[in-house]
């Protein structure tokens, strides 16, 4: 009841202000936190990281690692903060976050607003790790060398995280998605991986891709990764979309990346294509429209080893995290799976 009242209050104010209030409540301990729900069926590993359950927090919710300590106890099996850029930047002008209530969705055009890698690294260094923590890597909008930006953030922050995600798929930084092209992607992976291989305390390296890719684009990305064995330990599919088909909300025409329910099918199809192309050799993390145990299970059956959510929290609150984990456990048991990994990829044909 308290959560429902809190959500109603937050939805009555500007979305970005509501986001800030939610983070403040977490930092101040005003939100009841029970820790991650776990069972032997849910406990799993990705890239050598032990997850109490496969339900994670997507990047963007805690951009500056301000609430990372509390979020580790919010029910997630792992969390991802950021994106972080080398230098602080304000991002795009406000308003830049819009609720699409009728569509159970959101549109954002933040533009990598963050406090910069030094401030974020300091906060992460002061945060004891209870579950795996990752950082989304970004590039400054006015950078002369965006590829080097990703390597710089990794170098500065790697000692304080468990995984780092190369984010070349945000639609809100001009020409960033161009880095998903075959030659540019190969170079950026090469640069960041060179830092990883020489780091004293390296973090696993993940890659996050966009949903608005052609079949050939996806094949090219997989080829780049397979041509650099040992570099990318997992692929996160997907970021937000520029597609606006079928929206009903008044804000549906706003510029930016669309997340939430309208993204579910598109992102899940990309996930299934990735699983088919990689033949299950690279762990996949499914994100985009996850707001129920059934949707988390669909992502896993489409090839995911774990899932992430963010927009679903706007409408379902933090209790949704544990609800999904418990419901996923029930679905796995119903279908006779002794472990979540047994279900990974069993439904790929439904999406390809």
C-alpha positions as CSV (number, residue, x, y, z in Angstrom):
1,X,0.0,0.0,0.0
2,X,2.8,2.4,0.9
3,X,4.5,1.6,-2.4
4,X,1.3,2.3,-4.4
5,X,0.9,5.6,-2.6
6,X,4.5,6.5,-3.3
7,X,4.2,5.6,-7.0
8,X,1.1,7.8,-7.2
9,X,2.9,10.7,-5.7
10,X,5.9,10.3,-8.0
11,X,3.7,10.1,-11.0
12,X,2.1,13.4,-10.0
13,X,5.4,15.4,-10.5
14,X,7.7,16.0,-13.4
15,X,9.3,12.7,-14.5
16,X,12.9,13.8,-14.0
17,X,12.1,15.3,-10.6
18,X,10.4,12.0,-9.6
19,X,13.5,10.1,-10.7
20,X,15.6,12.3,-8.4
21,X,13.2,11.8,-5.5
22,X,13.3,8.0,-5.9
23,X,17.1,8.1,-5.7
24,X,16.9,10.3,-2.6
25,X,14.5,8.0,-0.9
26,X,16.8,5.0,-1.6
27,X,19.9,6.9,-0.3
28,X,18.1,8.0,2.9
29,X,16.8,4.5,3.6
30,X,13.2,5.4,3.2
31,X,12.4,2.4,1.0
32,X,12.1,-1.1,2.6
33,X,14.7,-3.4,1.1
34,X,14.8,-7.1,1.6
35,X,17.8,-8.2,-0.4
36,X,17.8,-10.5,-3.5
37,X,15.3,-13.4,-3.6
38,X,17.3,-16.5,-4.5
39,X,17.0,-20.3,-4.9
40,X,19.3,-22.9,-6.4
41,X,17.2,-22.7,-9.5
42,X,17.8,-19.0,-9.9
43,X,21.4,-18.7,-8.7
44,X,23.6,-18.4,-11.7
45,X,26.9,-17.2,-13.3
46,X,27.6,-14.8,-16.1
47,X,31.2,-14.1,-17.1
48,X,32.4,-15.7,-13.9
49,X,30.2,-13.4,-11.8
50,X,27.9,-15.0,-9.2
51,X,24.3,-13.8,-9.4
52,X,21.8,-14.7,-6.6
53,X,19.2,-14.3,-9.3
54,X,19.2,-13.4,-13.0
55,X,17.1,-10.2,-12.6
56,X,19.3,-7.1,-13.0
57,X,18.9,-3.3,-13.0
58,X,19.6,-1.7,-16.3
59,X,21.9,1.3,-16.7
60,X,20.3,4.8,-16.5
61,X,18.4,4.5,-13.3
62,X,21.4,5.4,-11.1
63,X,23.6,7.3,-13.5
64,X,26.1,8.6,-10.9
65,X,26.3,5.6,-8.5
66,X,24.6,7.6,-5.8
67,X,22.3,4.8,-4.6
68,X,24.3,1.7,-5.5
69,X,24.6,0.6,-1.9
70,X,20.8,0.5,-1.4
71,X,20.1,-0.9,-4.8
72,X,22.1,-3.9,-4.0
73,X,19.5,-4.8,-1.4
74,X,16.4,-4.0,-3.6
75,X,16.0,-7.6,-4.9
76,X,18.3,-7.5,-7.9
77,X,20.8,-10.2,-8.7
78,X,23.1,-7.6,-10.2
79,X,23.0,-3.9,-11.0
80,X,24.5,-1.6,-13.7
81,X,25.1,2.1,-13.0
82,X,26.1,5.0,-15.4
83,X,26.6,5.8,-18.1
84,X,29.9,7.5,-17.1
85,X,31.9,9.8,-19.4
86,X,35.5,11.0,-18.8
87,X,34.4,14.6,-18.0
88,X,31.1,15.7,-16.3
89,X,28.5,16.9,-18.7
90,X,25.0,18.3,-18.2
91,X,23.3,16.4,-21.0
92,X,20.5,17.7,-23.2
93,X,18.2,20.6,-22.2
94,X,15.1,19.8,-20.1
95,X,12.4,18.5,-20.5
96,X,14.2,15.3,-21.6
97,X,12.2,12.5,-19.9
98,X,8.6,11.7,-20.7
99,X,6.1,9.2,-19.3
100,X,3.9,7.4,-21.8
101,X,1.4,6.0,-19.3
102,X,-1.0,4.6,-21.8
103,X,1.8,2.6,-23.4
104,X,3.5,1.7,-20.1
105,X,6.6,3.3,-21.6
106,X,9.0,6.2,-21.4
107,X,11.0,8.4,-23.8
108,X,14.3,9.9,-22.7
109,X,16.8,12.1,-24.4
110,X,19.2,12.7,-21.5
111,X,22.4,12.7,-23.5
112,X,24.7,11.0,-21.0
113,X,24.2,13.6,-18.2
114,X,26.6,12.5,-15.4
115,X,29.1,13.7,-12.9
116,X,32.1,12.3,-14.7
117,X,34.3,9.3,-14.2
118,X,36.3,10.6,-11.2
119,X,33.2,11.3,-9.0
120,X,31.6,8.1,-10.0
121,X,34.7,6.0,-9.4
122,X,35.1,7.6,-5.9
123,X,31.5,6.6,-5.1
124,X,31.9,3.1,-6.4
125,X,35.2,2.7,-4.4
126,X,33.3,3.6,-1.2
127,X,30.4,1.1,-2.0
128,X,30.9,-2.4,-0.6
129,X,29.9,-5.0,-3.2
130,X,27.2,-7.3,-2.1
131,X,26.1,-8.4,-5.6
132,X,27.9,-7.8,-8.9
133,X,28.0,-4.1,-9.9
134,X,28.6,-2.9,-13.5
135,X,29.2,0.4,-15.1
136,X,28.0,1.6,-18.4
137,X,30.8,3.4,-20.4
138,X,30.0,6.5,-22.4
139,X,31.8,9.2,-24.4
140,X,31.6,12.9,-24.0
141,X,29.5,14.7,-26.6
142,X,32.3,17.1,-27.6
143,X,35.1,14.5,-27.4
144,X,37.8,14.6,-30.1
145,X,38.3,10.9,-29.7
146,X,35.3,9.0,-28.5
147,X,37.0,5.6,-28.8
148,X,39.6,6.8,-26.3
149,X,36.8,8.0,-23.9
150,X,35.5,4.5,-23.4
151,X,39.0,3.2,-22.7
152,X,39.6,6.1,-20.2
153,X,36.5,5.4,-18.2
154,X,37.3,1.7,-18.1
155,X,40.8,2.5,-16.9
156,X,39.6,4.8,-14.1
157,X,36.7,2.7,-12.8
158,X,37.6,-0.9,-13.4
159,X,39.0,-1.5,-10.0
160,X,35.7,-0.7,-8.4
161,X,33.3,-2.7,-10.6
162,X,32.7,-6.3,-11.7
163,X,31.8,-5.6,-15.3
164,X,31.9,-2.6,-17.7
165,X,29.5,-2.2,-20.7
166,X,30.6,-0.5,-23.9
167,X,27.6,1.6,-24.8
168,X,27.6,2.5,-28.5
169,X,23.8,2.2,-28.8
170,X,22.3,5.2,-27.1
171,X,20.3,7.3,-29.6
172,X,20.8,10.5,-27.6
173,X,24.4,11.3,-28.5
174,X,24.9,12.4,-32.1
175,X,26.5,9.8,-34.3
176,X,27.2,7.5,-31.3
177,X,25.4,4.6,-32.9
178,X,27.8,4.9,-35.9
179,X,30.3,3.1,-33.6
180,X,28.2,-0.1,-34.1
181,X,29.6,-0.3,-37.6
182,X,32.0,-3.1,-38.2
183,X,35.3,-1.3,-38.4
184,X,34.5,1.2,-35.7
185,X,33.2,-1.4,-33.3
186,X,36.3,-3.6,-33.8
187,X,38.5,-0.7,-33.0
188,X,36.7,0.3,-29.9
189,X,36.6,-3.2,-28.5
190,X,40.3,-3.5,-29.3
191,X,41.2,-0.3,-27.4
192,X,39.1,-1.1,-24.3
193,X,40.2,-4.7,-24.3
194,X,43.8,-3.7,-24.4
195,X,43.3,-1.7,-21.2
196,X,41.4,-4.7,-19.6
197,X,44.2,-7.1,-20.4
198,X,46.8,-4.9,-18.7
199,X,44.7,-3.9,-15.7
200,X,45.8,-5.1,-12.3
201,X,42.1,-5.6,-11.3
202,X,40.2,-6.1,-14.5
203,X,36.4,-6.0,-14.9
204,X,34.6,-8.2,-17.4
205,X,33.7,-6.4,-20.7
206,X,30.2,-6.4,-22.0
207,X,28.7,-4.8,-25.1
208,X,25.2,-3.1,-25.4
209,X,23.6,-2.9,-28.8
210,X,20.6,-1.1,-30.3
211,X,17.3,-2.7,-31.3
212,X,17.1,-0.8,-34.5
213,X,19.6,-3.0,-36.4
214,X,19.2,-4.9,-39.7
215,X,19.9,-8.6,-39.8
216,X,23.2,-7.8,-41.5
217,X,24.1,-5.3,-38.8
218,X,23.6,-8.0,-36.1
219,X,25.7,-10.5,-38.1
220,X,28.5,-8.0,-38.4
221,X,28.5,-7.3,-34.7
222,X,28.6,-11.0,-33.9
223,X,31.5,-11.5,-36.4
224,X,33.5,-8.7,-34.8
225,X,33.0,-10.3,-31.4
226,X,33.9,-13.8,-32.5
227,X,37.0,-12.4,-34.3
228,X,38.2,-11.1,-31.0
229,X,37.9,-14.1,-28.7
230,X,38.1,-13.4,-25.0
231,X,37.3,-9.8,-25.3
232,X,33.5,-9.4,-24.9
233,X,32.1,-11.6,-22.1
234,X,28.4,-10.8,-22.7
235,X,26.1,-8.9,-25.0
236,X,23.3,-6.8,-23.6
237,X,20.3,-6.6,-26.0
238,X,19.0,-4.0,-26.3
239,X,19.1,-0.3,-25.7
240,X,16.1,2.0,-26.4
241,X,14.5,2.3,-29.8
242,X,13.7,5.2,-32.2
243,X,10.7,3.3,-33.5
244,X,7.3,4.9,-32.7
245,X,4.9,2.4,-34.2
246,X,1.6,1.8,-32.3
247,X,2.0,4.4,-29.6
248,X,-1.1,6.0,-28.0
249,X,0.4,8.5,-25.5
250,X,0.4,12.3,-26.1
251,X,4.2,12.3,-25.7
252,X,4.7,9.6,-28.3
253,X,6.3,12.0,-30.8
254,X,9.0,13.3,-28.5
255,X,12.6,12.8,-29.7
256,X,14.7,10.3,-27.8
257,X,14.9,6.6,-27.0
258,X,11.7,4.7,-26.3
259,X,11.7,2.1,-23.5
260,X,9.1,-0.1,-21.9
261,X,6.4,-2.3,-23.2
262,X,6.5,-1.2,-26.9
263,X,10.1,-2.3,-27.0
264,X,9.5,-5.9,-25.8
265,X,9.0,-7.7,-29.0
266,X,11.6,-5.9,-31.1
267,X,14.3,-6.3,-28.4
268,X,13.4,-10.0,-27.9
269,X,13.7,-10.7,-31.6
270,X,17.2,-9.2,-31.6
271,X,18.0,-11.3,-28.6
272,X,16.9,-14.5,-30.4
273,X,18.9,-13.6,-33.5
274,X,22.0,-13.1,-31.4
275,X,21.5,-16.5,-29.7
276,X,21.1,-18.2,-33.1
277,X,24.2,-16.6,-34.5
278,X,26.4,-17.1,-31.5
279,X,25.0,-20.6,-30.9
280,X,24.9,-19.9,-27.2
281,X,28.7,-19.4,-26.9
282,X,28.4,-15.8,-25.6
283,X,26.1,-15.0,-22.6
284,X,23.2,-12.6,-23.5
285,X,21.4,-10.3,-21.2
286,X,17.9,-9.4,-22.3
287,X,16.5,-5.9,-21.6
288,X,13.6,-4.1,-23.1
289,X,10.0,-4.2,-21.8
290,X,10.5,-6.6,-18.9
291,X,7.7,-6.0,-16.4
292,X,6.5,-9.4,-15.4
293,X,7.8,-12.9,-14.7
294,X,6.4,-14.1,-18.0
295,X,8.3,-11.5,-19.9
296,X,11.5,-12.3,-18.1
297,X,10.9,-16.0,-18.9
298,X,10.3,-15.1,-22.6
299,X,13.6,-13.3,-22.7
300,X,15.4,-16.3,-21.2
301,X,13.7,-18.7,-23.6
302,X,14.7,-16.4,-26.4
303,X,18.4,-16.8,-25.5
304,X,19.1,-14.7,-22.4
305,X,21.1,-15.9,-19.4
306,X,19.8,-13.0,-17.4
307,X,17.5,-9.9,-17.8
308,X,17.5,-6.3,-16.9
309,X,14.7,-3.8,-16.3
310,X,14.3,-0.1,-15.6
311,X,11.1,1.4,-17.1
312,X,9.0,-1.3,-15.5
313,X,10.0,0.1,-12.1
314,X,8.2,3.4,-13.0
315,X,4.9,1.6,-13.1
316,X,5.5,-1.4,-10.8
317,X,7.8,-0.1,-8.1
318,X,10.8,-1.9,-6.6
319,X,8.6,-4.7,-5.4
320,X,8.4,-5.8,-9.0
321,X,12.0,-7.0,-8.9
322,X,11.2,-9.7,-6.3
323,X,7.9,-10.5,-7.9
324,X,9.7,-11.2,-11.1
325,X,12.3,-13.4,-9.5
326,X,9.8,-15.4,-7.5
327,X,7.5,-15.7,-10.6
328,X,10.4,-16.8,-12.8
329,X,11.3,-19.5,-10.3
330,X,7.8,-20.8,-10.4
331,X,7.7,-20.8,-14.2
332,X,11.0,-22.7,-14.3
333,X,9.7,-25.3,-11.9
334,X,6.5,-25.6,-13.8
335,X,8.4,-26.5,-17.0
336,X,10.7,-29.0,-15.3
337,X,13.9,-26.9,-15.4
338,X,16.3,-27.6,-12.6
339,X,18.2,-24.4,-13.3
340,X,17.6,-21.1,-15.2
341,X,20.3,-22.0,-17.7
342,X,18.3,-25.1,-18.7
343,X,15.7,-22.8,-20.2
344,X,18.0,-20.5,-22.0
345,X,17.4,-20.6,-25.8
346,X,14.6,-23.1,-25.6
347,X,12.2,-20.7,-27.4
348,X,14.4,-19.1,-29.9
349,X,12.4,-20.5,-32.8
350,X,9.4,-18.5,-31.7
351,X,11.2,-15.3,-32.3
352,X,13.2,-15.9,-35.5
